[in-house]
Amino acid sequence: SWARKRNQELKKEVFNLLGEKCIVCGESDIRCLQIDHINNGGHKLRLNNGTIGSAQFYRVVIKEVKNGTKDYQLLCANHNWIKRAEYEEEYRRNNKWIKSYQ
């Protein structure tokens, strides 16, 4: 469908802006890359914008990255889950979030 094709185009644009590979291991297979909100900004994004669909999310990221934000990075699925687990452990220990991979 047209919407699915447009989502894929927006996703490719985001990935292009973010370097097209996992910043940890260099994986570049688009099927396993994920947009990571550095310092867990995804929760804030959802609070500010409500529940948003993929296309709207990609547009927000494109706009913010083009405006110079460093709030996003690409991670492969494995490193994104590892980061999440490490964040949760750190938060339980110190009641604060740790920094991103960068």
Phi, psi and omega in degrees: 000166180297317182297318180296317179297318180295318177302317180294321177296317179295318179299315179298322178296317177300311182298321177299314180297330183263009172102355173062019177202159176297130182287347181268307188248350179085004178304134183237007179288113185302336181292337182244004178276144181225146177278123180254134174274110180300139181058031173059042180284355181297322179297316179297318179300316180293322178296320182284332186243359184071189177290123182238149178279176183301311184298316179295318178299313179300320178297319178298313181297314180303311181300313183293318180294318178295334177274005172100004180295149174244030185274358183230152174210160175262133174230148171289164182303319180299311182289331176294318178290322177299314179301315180300315179297317179295320178298315182297319178296315180296319181296318179297322181286315190241000182056035175208157180272146176273170181284174180282183176294333184284000000 
